[in-house]
């Protein structure tokens, strides 16, 4: 009797457990996901490179004579115009030499004018045979000597004037005095750098790109500069020069990007990141790139029997609270975003969190949607 009762209890327990298990197995699983609402946007392809800024014009002014620096008219930081005097070397000796050369030139001019008058007068007499050949030859010789003396006086004067002008150190272009290498009272030897003049109303960056990009770069392309000095701020410039030659050692070519700098925020020497925009698509469908999944399909060449793989890109979209696979074709990829060329439509919701968990036809619950 006891054995019979125990057997009945076991059968009842087994039946209840089986019923409960079957009930659990029939419960539908709903997976929470986050989605992205597809809408038209703009996406850009770019080449990223780092580099430093230079002034558009940057020149070192050298001394041409050896003299003491007696005056600095434009200290560091001063704005200067082209050919404006920024410093003066001692020129007392050169001024005296210039005065002497000027006086010698005036004397040579007066002597030549007098001899020229005689030459013209005796020329008529010679044509009338009123003077001898010997007299005429002497007059011509005097004229030629006076003419040569005048040329020498002019040359000496011009040389003295140049030497005197060289004592005035001038700006080669309009800009700003960036630095001085000497102080007043110091001797400046000939050929030494005296000051640096920069024009930073425009700045440029010499960017060296791998040769594989040479067919992707064109003059006028937009360049975006980002600098640690100004976090979050972007500066827009353009490609203004492309060197056609490729360096055989580094396999790079130079691209010059120029930026307007009227507010002088950008300074020569600043280091930053530059994005050369090579392609720009507007009013296209763009989604986060992590939403795109890739499935590799194995194929067999019927002629050779060789196998090969083809990657198929797809995303999961939400339709009536159900995950659906959607094959897609992609375009530009940039900064965590990717262009969808075909396979999706405006307004659809693409799964961006949970896409690696869900399967075709599974029920999903949209926790949030990114617009």
GICORMO-V246432 format. One record per residue. N is the residue number from 1. RES is the residue in one small letter. PSI is psi in radians with two decimals (* if undefined). OMEGA is omega in radians with two decimals (999 if undefined). NEAR is the number of other C-alpha atoms within 8 Angstrom. Layout:
n=N res=RES psi=PSI omega=OMEGA near=NEAR
n=N res=RES psi=PSI omega=OMEGA near=NEAR
This chain:
n=1 res=x psi=-0.78 omega=3.14 near=4
n=2 res=x psi=-0.66 omega=-3.14 near=5
n=3 res=x psi=-0.67 omega=3.14 near=6
n=4 res=x psi=-0.75 omega=3.13 near=7
n=5 res=x psi=-0.72 omega=3.13 near=8
n=6 res=x psi=-0.69 omega=-3.14 near=8
n=7 res=x psi=-0.70 omega=3.13 near=8
n=8 res=x psi=-0.72 omega=3.14 near=8
n=9 res=x psi=-0.68 omega=3.13 near=8
n=10 res=x psi=-0.75 omega=3.14 near=8
n=11 res=x psi=-0.72 omega=-3.13 near=8
n=12 res=x psi=-0.77 omega=-3.14 near=8
n=13 res=x psi=-0.73 omega=-3.14 near=8
n=14 res=x psi=-0.70 omega=3.14 near=8
n=15 res=x psi=-0.78 omega=3.13 near=8
n=16 res=x psi=-0.72 omega=3.13 near=8
n=17 res=x psi=-0.73 omega=-3.12 near=8
n=18 res=x psi=-0.70 omega=3.13 near=8
n=19 res=x psi=-0.75 omega=3.14 near=8
n=20 res=x psi=-0.70 omega=-3.14 near=8
n=21 res=x psi=-0.73 omega=3.13 near=8
n=22 res=x psi=-0.62 omega=3.12 near=8
n=23 res=x psi=-0.69 omega=3.13 near=8
n=24 res=x psi=-0.67 omega=-3.10 near=7
n=25 res=x psi=-0.42 omega=-3.13 near=6
n=26 res=x psi=-0.09 omega=3.10 near=6
n=27 res=x psi=2.35 omega=-3.10 near=6
n=28 res=x psi=2.31 omega=3.14 near=4
n=29 res=x psi=2.26 omega=3.11 near=6
n=30 res=x psi=2.12 omega=-3.04 near=8
n=31 res=x psi=2.21 omega=3.09 near=10
n=32 res=x psi=2.38 omega=-3.13 near=9
n=33 res=x psi=2.86 omega=2.97 near=14
n=34 res=x psi=2.52 omega=-3.07 near=13
n=35 res=x psi=2.90 omega=3.08 near=13
n=36 res=x psi=2.21 omega=3.13 near=13
n=37 res=x psi=2.09 omega=-3.06 near=11
n=38 res=x psi=2.32 omega=3.10 near=14
n=39 res=x psi=2.73 omega=3.14 near=9
n=40 res=x psi=2.50 omega=-3.11 near=10
n=41 res=x psi=-3.09 omega=3.11 near=9
n=42 res=x psi=2.43 omega=3.12 near=10
n=43 res=x psi=2.55 omega=-3.09 near=15
n=44 res=x psi=2.49 omega=2.97 near=12
n=45 res=x psi=2.47 omega=-3.07 near=11
n=46 res=x psi=2.83 omega=3.01 near=10
n=47 res=x psi=2.22 omega=-3.09 near=8
n=48 res=x psi=2.32 omega=-3.13 near=8
n=49 res=x psi=2.62 omega=3.08 near=10
n=50 res=x psi=2.74 omega=-3.14 near=9
n=51 res=x psi=3.14 omega=-3.12 near=11
n=52 res=x psi=2.78 omega=-3.13 near=11
n=53 res=x psi=2.59 omega=3.00 near=13
n=54 res=x psi=2.76 omega=3.01 near=11
n=55 res=x psi=2.57 omega=3.11 near=14
n=56 res=x psi=-0.70 omega=3.03 near=12
n=57 res=x psi=2.26 omega=-3.09 near=7
n=58 res=x psi=1.99 omega=-3.06 near=10
n=59 res=x psi=2.54 omega=3.03 near=8
n=60 res=x psi=2.28 omega=3.12 near=9
n=61 res=x psi=2.23 omega=-3.09 near=13
n=62 res=x psi=2.66 omega=3.03 near=10
n=63 res=x psi=2.60 omega=3.10 near=14
n=64 res=x psi=-0.15 omega=3.07 near=8
n=65 res=x psi=2.84 omega=3.11 near=11
n=66 res=x psi=1.79 omega=3.13 near=9
n=67 res=x psi=2.87 omega=3.14 near=12
n=68 res=x psi=2.48 omega=3.04 near=11
n=69 res=x psi=2.06 omega=-3.06 near=16
n=70 res=x psi=-0.28 omega=-3.09 near=10
n=71 res=x psi=2.38 omega=2.97 near=8
n=72 res=x psi=1.90 omega=-3.09 near=10
n=73 res=x psi=-0.49 omega=-3.13 near=8
n=74 res=x psi=1.69 omega=-3.14 near=11
n=75 res=x psi=3.02 omega=-3.13 near=9
n=76 res=x psi=2.33 omega=-3.13 near=9
n=77 res=x psi=-0.17 omega=-3.12 near=8
n=78 res=x psi=2.54 omega=3.03 near=8
n=79 res=x psi=2.38 omega=-3.09 near=9
n=80 res=x psi=2.70 omega=3.03 near=13
n=81 res=x psi=2.83 omega=3.13 near=9
n=82 res=x psi=2.32 omega=3.13 near=10
n=83 res=x psi=0.10 omega=3.09 near=9
n=84 res=x psi=2.46 omega=-3.13 near=8
n=85 res=x psi=2.22 omega=3.12 near=11
n=86 res=x psi=-0.39 omega=3.13 near=13
n=87 res=x psi=2.80 omega=-3.10 near=13
n=88 res=x psi=2.32 omega=3.00 near=13
n=89 res=x psi=2.80 omega=3.13 near=12
n=90 res=x psi=2.17 omega=-3.08 near=10
n=91 res=x psi=0.33 omega=-3.14 near=9
n=92 res=x psi=-0.82 omega=-3.14 near=6
n=93 res=x psi=-0.76 omega=-3.11 near=7
n=94 res=x psi=-0.53 omega=3.09 near=10
n=95 res=x psi=-0.70 omega=3.11 near=9
n=96 res=x psi=-0.76 omega=3.12 near=8
n=97 res=x psi=-0.62 omega=3.10 near=9
n=98 res=x psi=-0.72 omega=3.11 near=12
n=99 res=x psi=-0.72 omega=3.12 near=8
n=100 res=x psi=-0.72 omega=3.14 near=8
n=101 res=x psi=-0.63 omega=3.12 near=12
n=102 res=x psi=-0.72 omega=3.11 near=9
n=103 res=x psi=-0.73 omega=3.11 near=8
n=104 res=x psi=-0.65 omega=3.12 near=9
n=105 res=x psi=-0.72 omega=3.11 near=12
n=106 res=x psi=-0.70 omega=3.12 near=8
n=107 res=x psi=-0.73 omega=3.14 near=8
n=108 res=x psi=-0.64 omega=3.10 near=12
n=109 res=x psi=-0.79 omega=-3.13 near=9
n=110 res=x psi=-0.77 omega=-3.14 near=8
n=111 res=x psi=-0.73 omega=-3.13 near=9
n=112 res=x psi=-0.72 omega=3.14 near=12
n=113 res=x psi=-0.70 omega=3.12 near=8
n=114 res=x psi=-0.81 omega=-3.13 near=8
n=115 res=x psi=-0.58 omega=3.12 near=11
n=116 res=x psi=-0.70 omega=3.10 near=9
n=117 res=x psi=-0.79 omega=3.11 near=8
n=118 res=x psi=-0.70 omega=-3.11 near=9
n=119 res=x psi=-0.78 omega=-3.13 near=11
n=120 res=x psi=-0.66 omega=-3.14 near=8
n=121 res=x psi=-0.79 omega=-3.13 near=8
n=122 res=x psi=-0.39 omega=3.10 near=11
n=123 res=x psi=-0.70 omega=3.11 near=9
n=124 res=x psi=-0.70 omega=3.14 near=8
n=125 res=x psi=-0.66 omega=-3.13 near=10
n=126 res=x psi=-0.68 omega=3.12 near=12
n=127 res=x psi=-0.54 omega=3.10 near=7
n=128 res=x psi=0.06 omega=3.14 near=6
n=129 res=x psi=0.62 omega=3.13 near=7
n=130 res=x psi=-0.26 omega=3.07 near=7
n=131 res=x psi=2.82 omega=-3.08 near=9
n=132 res=x psi=2.91 omega=3.09 near=8
n=133 res=x psi=-0.66 omega=-3.12 near=7
n=134 res=x psi=-0.73 omega=3.11 near=6
n=135 res=x psi=-0.75 omega=-3.14 near=8
n=136 res=x psi=-0.70 omega=3.12 near=12
n=137 res=x psi=-0.66 omega=3.13 near=8
n=138 res=x psi=-0.71 omega=3.13 near=8
n=139 res=x psi=-0.72 omega=3.11 near=11
n=140 res=x psi=-0.71 omega=3.14 near=9
n=141 res=x psi=-0.73 omega=3.11 near=8
n=142 res=x psi=-0.69 omega=3.14 near=9
n=143 res=x psi=-0.79 omega=-3.13 near=12
n=144 res=x psi=-0.67 omega=3.10 near=8
n=145 res=x psi=-0.74 omega=-3.14 near=8
n=146 res=x psi=-0.66 omega=3.12 near=12
n=147 res=x psi=-0.73 omega=3.12 near=9
n=148 res=x psi=-0.69 omega=3.12 near=8
n=149 res=x psi=-0.65 omega=3.12 near=9
n=150 res=x psi=-0.72 omega=3.11 near=12
n=151 res=x psi=-0.73 omega=3.12 near=8
n=152 res=x psi=-0.67 omega=3.13 near=8
n=153 res=x psi=-0.70 omega=3.11 near=12
n=154 res=x psi=-0.77 omega=-3.13 near=9
n=155 res=x psi=-0.75 omega=3.13 near=8
n=156 res=x psi=-0.68 omega=3.13 near=9
n=157 res=x psi=-0.80 omega=-3.14 near=12
n=158 res=x psi=-0.68 omega=3.12 near=8
n=159 res=x psi=-0.76 omega=3.11 near=8
n=160 res=x psi=-0.66 omega=-3.14 near=12
n=161 res=x psi=-0.73 omega=3.11 near=9
n=162 res=x psi=-0.77 omega=3.14 near=8
n=163 res=x psi=-0.69 omega=3.11 near=10
n=164 res=x psi=-0.76 omega=3.13 near=12
n=165 res=x psi=-0.51 omega=3.14 near=7
n=166 res=x psi=-0.29 omega=3.10 near=10
n=167 res=x psi=-0.22 omega=3.07 near=12
n=168 res=x psi=2.00 omega=-3.12 near=11
n=169 res=x psi=2.13 omega=-3.00 near=12
n=170 res=x psi=2.75 omega=3.09 near=11
n=171 res=x psi=2.27 omega=-3.14 near=14
n=172 res=x psi=-0.33 omega=3.11 near=9
n=173 res=x psi=2.93 omega=3.12 near=10
n=174 res=x psi=2.42 omega=-3.12 near=11
n=175 res=x psi=-2.37 omega=-3.09 near=13
n=176 res=x psi=2.53 omega=3.08 near=13
n=177 res=x psi=2.02 omega=-3.10 near=16
n=178 res=x psi=-0.58 omega=-3.12 near=10
n=179 res=x psi=2.75 omega=3.01 near=9
n=180 res=x psi=2.45 omega=-3.10 near=11
n=181 res=x psi=-0.09 omega=3.14 near=7
n=182 res=x psi=2.74 omega=3.05 near=8
n=183 res=x psi=2.81 omega=3.10 near=7
n=184 res=x psi=2.35 omega=-3.13 near=9
n=185 res=x psi=-0.26 omega=3.13 near=7
n=186 res=x psi=2.57 omega=3.08 near=8
n=187 res=x psi=2.27 omega=3.11 near=8
n=188 res=x psi=1.91 omega=3.08 near=13
n=189 res=x psi=2.68 omega=3.10 near=9
n=190 res=x psi=2.42 omega=3.09 near=10
n=191 res=x psi=0.13 omega=-3.13 near=8
n=192 res=x psi=2.55 omega=3.07 near=9
n=193 res=x psi=2.28 omega=-3.09 near=10
n=194 res=x psi=-0.80 omega=-3.08 near=12
n=195 res=x psi=2.84 omega=3.09 near=12
n=196 res=x psi=2.25 omega=3.12 near=13
n=197 res=x psi=2.28 omega=3.12 near=16
n=198 res=x psi=2.57 omega=3.02 near=13
n=199 res=x psi=1.70 omega=-3.06 near=13
n=200 res=x psi=0.40 omega=2.96 near=14
n=201 res=x psi=-0.40 omega=2.98 near=12
n=202 res=x psi=2.40 omega=3.07 near=12
n=203 res=x psi=2.76 omega=-3.11 near=16
n=204 res=x psi=2.81 omega=3.08 near=12
n=205 res=x psi=2.23 omega=3.03 near=11
n=206 res=x psi=1.96 omega=-3.07 near=11
n=207 res=x psi=2.28 omega=-3.09 near=11
n=208 res=x psi=1.92 omega=-3.05 near=9
n=209 res=x psi=2.57 omega=3.03 near=11
n=210 res=x psi=2.57 omega=-3.03 near=9
n=211 res=x psi=-0.29 omega=-3.14 near=9
n=212 res=x psi=-0.28 omega=-3.12 near=5
n=213 res=x psi=0.06 omega=-2.98 near=8
n=214 res=x psi=-0.50 omega=3.12 near=9
n=215 res=x psi=0.02 omega=-3.14 near=6
n=216 res=x psi=-0.14 omega=-3.03 near=6
n=217 res=x psi=2.33 omega=3.12 near=9
n=218 res=x psi=2.60 omega=3.05 near=8
n=219 res=x psi=2.45 omega=3.13 near=9
n=220 res=x psi=-0.19 omega=3.11 near=7
n=221 res=x psi=2.51 omega=3.14 near=11
n=222 res=x psi=2.42 omega=3.06 near=11
n=223 res=x psi=2.22 omega=3.12 near=13
n=224 res=x psi=2.19 omega=3.13 near=12
n=225 res=x psi=2.37 omega=3.08 near=12
n=226 res=x psi=2.28 omega=-3.03 near=13
n=227 res=x psi=2.41 omega=3.12 near=12
n=228 res=x psi=-0.46 omega=3.14 near=7
n=229 res=x psi=-0.55 omega=-3.14 near=4
n=230 res=x psi=1.30 omega=-3.09 near=7
n=231 res=x psi=2.33 omega=3.11 near=7
n=232 res=x psi=-0.13 omega=-3.12 near=5
n=233 res=x psi=2.48 omega=-3.12 near=7
n=234 res=x psi=2.44 omega=3.12 near=8
n=235 res=x psi=2.29 omega=-3.04 near=8
n=236 res=x psi=2.25 omega=3.07 near=9
n=237 res=x psi=-2.79 omega=-3.11 near=12
n=238 res=x psi=2.72 omega=3.04 near=12
n=239 res=x psi=2.12 omega=-3.12 near=15
n=240 res=x psi=-0.21 omega=-3.14 near=10
n=241 res=x psi=2.46 omega=3.07 near=8
n=242 res=x psi=2.05 omega=3.10 near=12
n=243 res=x psi=2.22 omega=-3.11 near=8
n=244 res=x psi=-0.39 omega=-3.09 near=5
n=245 res=x psi=2.49 omega=3.08 near=5
n=246 res=x psi=2.28 omega=3.12 near=10
n=247 res=x psi=2.14 omega=-3.06 near=8
n=248 res=x psi=-0.37 omega=-3.12 near=6
n=249 res=x psi=-0.87 omega=-3.09 near=4
n=250 res=x psi=-0.23 omega=-3.09 near=5
n=251 res=x psi=0.70 omega=3.11 near=9
n=252 res=x psi=2.82 omega=3.03 near=11
n=253 res=x psi=2.71 omega=-3.04 near=15
n=254 res=x psi=2.36 omega=3.03 near=11
n=255 res=x psi=2.28 omega=3.12 near=13
n=256 res=x psi=2.13 omega=3.08 near=12
n=257 res=x psi=2.31 omega=-3.08 near=14
n=258 res=x psi=2.42 omega=-3.11 near=13
n=259 res=x psi=2.37 omega=2.98 near=11
n=260 res=x psi=2.52 omega=-3.05 near=8
n=261 res=x psi=0.84 omega=-3.09 near=11
n=262 res=x psi=-0.49 omega=3.13 near=6
n=263 res=x psi=0.00 omega=3.09 near=5
n=264 res=x psi=0.44 omega=3.11 near=8
n=265 res=x psi=-0.65 omega=-3.14 near=5
n=266 res=x psi=2.34 omega=-3.08 near=7
n=267 res=x psi=2.49 omega=3.07 near=11
n=268 res=x psi=2.37 omega=-3.13 near=10
n=269 res=x psi=-0.29 omega=3.12 near=7
n=270 res=x psi=2.42 omega=-3.11 near=9
n=271 res=x psi=2.44 omega=-3.11 near=10
n=272 res=x psi=-2.99 omega=3.13 near=11
n=273 res=x psi=2.40 omega=-3.09 near=11
n=274 res=x psi=2.33 omega=3.12 near=12
n=275 res=x psi=1.98 omega=3.11 near=11
n=276 res=x psi=1.97 omega=-3.08 near=11
n=277 res=x psi=1.97 omega=-3.11 near=13
n=278 res=x psi=-0.36 omega=-3.11 near=12
n=279 res=x psi=2.50 omega=-3.11 near=7
n=280 res=x psi=2.12 omega=3.11 near=9
n=281 res=x psi=2.24 omega=3.14 near=8
n=282 res=x psi=2.72 omega=3.10 near=8
n=283 res=x psi=0.83 omega=3.11 near=7
n=284 res=x psi=2.88 omega=3.13 near=13
n=285 res=x psi=2.21 omega=-3.09 near=13
n=286 res=x psi=2.34 omega=3.13 near=14
n=287 res=x psi=2.88 omega=3.03 near=11
n=288 res=x psi=2.40 omega=-3.05 near=11
n=289 res=x psi=-0.35 omega=-3.13 near=9
n=290 res=x psi=-0.19 omega=3.11 near=7
n=291 res=x psi=-0.37 omega=-3.09 near=13
n=292 res=x psi=2.17 omega=3.11 near=9
n=293 res=x psi=2.75 omega=-3.10 near=8
n=294 res=x psi=2.26 omega=3.06 near=8
n=295 res=x psi=2.22 omega=-3.13 near=8
n=296 res=x psi=2.22 omega=-3.12 near=8
n=297 res=x psi=2.27 omega=3.14 near=8
n=298 res=x psi=2.25 omega=-3.14 near=8
n=299 res=x psi=2.76 omega=3.10 near=8
n=300 res=x psi=2.25 omega=3.08 near=8
n=301 res=x psi=2.03 omega=-3.06 near=9
n=302 res=x psi=-0.39 omega=-3.11 near=6
n=303 res=x psi=-0.73 omega=-3.06 near=4
n=304 res=x psi=-0.35 omega=-3.09 near=5
n=305 res=x psi=-0.01 omega=-3.14 near=7
n=306 res=x psi=2.57 omega=3.12 near=7
n=307 res=x psi=2.63 omega=3.08 near=8
n=308 res=x psi=2.86 omega=-3.09 near=8
n=309 res=x psi=2.56 omega=3.08 near=8
n=310 res=x psi=2.13 omega=3.10 near=8
n=311 res=x psi=2.32 omega=3.07 near=8
n=312 res=x psi=2.17 omega=3.13 near=9
n=313 res=x psi=2.45 omega=3.14 near=11
n=314 res=x psi=2.87 omega=3.07 near=12
n=315 res=x psi=2.91 omega=3.00 near=14
n=316 res=x psi=2.26 omega=3.03 near=12
n=317 res=x psi=2.81 omega=3.13 near=12
n=318 res=x psi=2.11 omega=3.07 near=13
n=319 res=x psi=2.04 omega=-3.13 near=7
n=320 res=x psi=0.83 omega=3.11 near=4
n=321 res=x psi=0.46 omega=3.13 near=9
n=322 res=x psi=2.44 omega=3.11 near=10
n=323 res=x psi=2.23 omega=3.13 near=15
n=324 res=x psi=2.36 omega=3.10 near=11
n=325 res=x psi=2.37 omega=3.11 near=9
n=326 res=x psi=1.92 omega=3.06 near=10
n=327 res=x psi=2.48 omega=-3.11 near=9
n=328 res=x psi=2.75 omega=2.97 near=12
n=329 res=x psi=2.38 omega=-3.03 near=9
n=330 res=x psi=2.82 omega=3.11 near=9
n=331 res=x psi=-2.09 omega=-3.09 near=8
n=332 res=x psi=2.42 omega=3.00 near=9
n=333 res=x psi=2.29 omega=-3.07 near=12
n=334 res=x psi=2.15 omega=3.00 near=10
n=335 res=x psi=0.88 omega=3.07 near=4
n=336 res=x psi=0.15 omega=3.10 near=8
n=337 res=x psi=2.75 omega=-3.11 near=11
n=338 res=x psi=2.44 omega=3.13 near=14
n=339 res=x psi=2.38 omega=3.07 near=13
n=340 res=x psi=1.99 omega=-3.11 near=14
n=341 res=x psi=-0.65 omega=-3.13 near=10
n=342 res=x psi=2.64 omega=3.06 near=7
n=343 res=x psi=-0.31 omega=-3.13 near=9
n=344 res=x psi=2.83 omega=3.12 near=8
n=345 res=x psi=2.76 omega=3.11 near=7
n=346 res=x psi=2.40 omega=3.08 near=8
n=347 res=x psi=-0.28 omega=3.12 near=7
n=348 res=x psi=2.75 omega=-3.13 near=10
n=349 res=x psi=2.07 omega=3.13 near=11
n=350 res=x psi=2.36 omega=3.12 near=13
n=351 res=x psi=2.18 omega=-3.13 near=15
n=352 res=x psi=-0.27 omega=3.02 near=12
n=353 res=x psi=2.07 omega=-3.08 near=9
n=354 res=x psi=-0.04 omega=-3.09 near=11
n=355 res=x psi=-0.39 omega=3.14 near=11
n=356 res=x psi=-0.03 omega=-3.12 near=5
n=357 res=x psi=-0.69 omega=-3.04 near=5
n=358 res=x psi=2.82 omega=3.06 near=9
n=359 res=x psi=2.84 omega=3.12 near=7
n=360 res=x psi=2.22 omega=3.06 near=7
n=361 res=x psi=-0.08 omega=3.14 near=7
n=362 res=x psi=2.58 omega=3.09 near=11
n=363 res=x psi=2.45 omega=-3.12 near=10
n=364 res=x psi=2.71 omega=3.04 near=12
n=365 res=x psi=2.06 omega=-3.10 near=9
n=366 res=x psi=1.91 omega=-3.13 near=10
n=367 res=x psi=-0.76 omega=3.12 near=7
n=368 res=x psi=2.79 omega=-3.12 near=7
n=369 res=x psi=2.25 omega=3.09 near=10
n=370 res=x psi=2.19 omega=-3.12 near=7
n=371 res=x psi=* omega=999 near=5
